[in-house]
Amino acid sequence: MNQPGSWLKLDNAGKIFPATSSPRVTGVFRFSCELNENVQQAPLQRALEKTLERFPHFLYIMRNGLFWYYLEASDLHPEVHAENTGVCAQLFYRNRRHLLFDVSFYHNRINLEVYHALTDGTGAMQFLNYLICCYLIQMHPSQIGAELLDGLAPAPTSSREEDSFKKYYRRIKKESSGLPRRAYRLTGTPGEMLRVTEGLMPCQAVLALAKAHHTSLTVFLCALMMLSIHREMMLYNEKKPVVITVPVNLRQYFPSETSRNFFGNIRVAYQFKDGEEDLDEILASLKAAFQRELTQERLRGRISSYMAVERNPFAKIAPLSFKNLCLRIARRVSDGGETMVVSNIGRVTLPEALEPFVHSMTVLASTAKLQACICTCGDVLSIGFSSRYAETDVQRNFFRMLSEMGIKIEVKSNAPD
C-alpha cells in the first residue's frame, strides 16, 4: 500500500479538472457492470479491499499547493454502499480530505465512479475488471479459479504511476486542425440533474452496418450523431459546423502501462448545407478526418501542445489561483469550438470464465452539454448519453435512426415519464 506522506504530481491531463470542476459539472465518469445476479455488499467490500492492494494510487486524495494541485497518499478506507446519489455525483471537494472514487451497487449492477484527475477510462476499466473478478471468485469459487487474477494483475507500481505525457513529450510545432473556432452549440432547458439515456443493442448487428458503409464503428456512430443533431438545427444555424470531440487512448500509439491519465482529444467537423442530409457524404468526410488526425505524428503534436503550457516559465511560478482562472478561461474557449463529445471506450475483454455471469458494461460521464460514451462487452454494445438539458430530442433521433436500420435496442433513462 502507499506510504503515508507520499505524493504524486497531477499528470498533464489531470490538471484541468480541479480548476474547472463544480457541483454541477463534476469531472466524474461512471463505469457500470451489470451482472446476471443481484450484488451482495459484504463480498463486494472484500473484493474492493483486495483490488486496492493492487491499485493503491486510487487511495490518493487531492491537495492544493502554492503552484499546483497534487495527489497525496491517504489512510482513508472506502466502503461500498447501495447507490444513493445521482449519476456522476461530486467527488472532489476543495480543502476537504475525500477519496476521488466511489463504489456502489444497485440490484445487479456494480458502479465505479472516478474523478477524472485520478485516472482515465483505461485505468478505471482495469480497476473495475479486477474488482469484478475478485467479487465473482468469491461468489462462484467452484466455477472461477483465483488464478484468473494473475492475468488481470496490473503493471508494477512505477509503470502504473508514470506520467506518460512527460515521457513522450518532444518540443515540436502542432499542425493546425483547420477547424473553425466556433461550432454549432446545442441549447435547451437546464435540468436539475444529469439526464441519462442508455441504449443496449447487439454489437455484431451495428458492426455489420458500419462495414456495409465501409467504415469503422466509431466513424459510423459519429455520423449518426451528427445527423441526429442536424435534425434539431434551424437552417440559419447551418453556417456553423457540427463539431464532435473524440477522446483518444494514447496508449494505442505510444506504449504505456500507466493507470493515470494518458489520452488526447481530436475534433472532427461537418458543415451541413441547405437542410440536406447525405449519410455517405458525412461518412466520407469523417473517415478522412479520422485518418488525418489519428497518426503518431499528429498525436505527438498534441502532446507537445498540452505540455507547452505546463513547461512555460511563467506558468511554473504563477500562483495556483491565477492558474485556475486561466484554465477556466481556456476551457470556456475550448468548449465554444465543440458541439458534443463522443468517447468510445472500446471492447471490454473479460476472462472467459466470467462471461456467463456478466450481462453488460456501460459508461457515462459528467458534462456541461451533451456527451455519448460507447462500450462493448460480449455482444452487447452500450451507448450512454449524458446531458445537462431536459430535452432528449437528439438522443431520440439517434436511437430511432438505428432502429429504422433494423437494430433492436433496449433503451433506459432516468428521465421522468
HELIX and SHEET records of a PDB file:
HELIX    1   1 ALA A   13  LYS A   15  5                                   3    
HELIX    2   2 ILE A   16  THR A   20  1                                   5    
HELIX    3   3 GLN A   41  ARG A   54  1                                  14    
HELIX    4   4 PRO A   56  LEU A   59  5                                   4    
HELIX    5   5 GLY A  121  MET A  139  1                                  19    
HELIX    6   6 LEU A  148  LEU A  152  1                                   5    
HELIX    7   7 THR A  157  ARG A  160  1                                   4    
HELIX    8   8 SER A  164  LYS A  167  1                                   4    
HELIX    9   9 CYS A  203  ALA A  212  1                                  10    
HELIX   10  10 LEU A  217  HIS A  230  1                                  14    
HELIX   11  11 LEU A  235  LYS A  239  5                                   5    
HELIX   12  12 LEU A  250  GLN A  252  5                                   3    
HELIX   13  13 LEU A  279  GLU A  293  1                                  15    
HELIX   14  14 GLN A  296  ARG A  311  1                                  16    
HELIX   15  15 PRO A  313  ILE A  317  1                                   5    
HELIX   16  16 LEU A  320  ASP A  335  1                                  16    
HELIX   17  17 GLU A  352  PHE A  357  5                                   6    
HELIX   18  18 ASP A  393  GLU A  404  1                                  12    
SHEET    1   A 3 TRP A   7  LYS A   9  0                                        
SHEET    2   A 3 TYR A  69  ALA A  73 -1                                        
SHEET    3   A 3 TYR A  60  ASN A  64 -1                                        
SHEET    1   B 5 HIS A  81  ALA A  82  0                                        
SHEET    2   B 5 PHE A 101  TYR A 106  1                                        
SHEET    3   B 5 ARG A 109  TYR A 115 -1                                        
SHEET    4   B 5 VAL A  28  LEU A  35 -1                                        
SHEET    5   B 5 VAL A 358  ALA A 365 -1                                        
SHEET    1   C 7 PHE A 263  TYR A 270  0                                        
SHEET    2   C 7 VAL A 242  ASN A 249 -1                                        
SHEET    3   C 7 MET A 340  VAL A 348  1                                        
SHEET    4   C 7 LEU A 370  CYS A 377  1                                        
SHEET    5   C 7 VAL A 380  TYR A 389 -1                                        
SHEET    6   C 7 PRO A 190  PRO A 202 -1                                        
SHEET    7   C 7 GLU A 410  SER A 413 -1                                        
END                                                                             
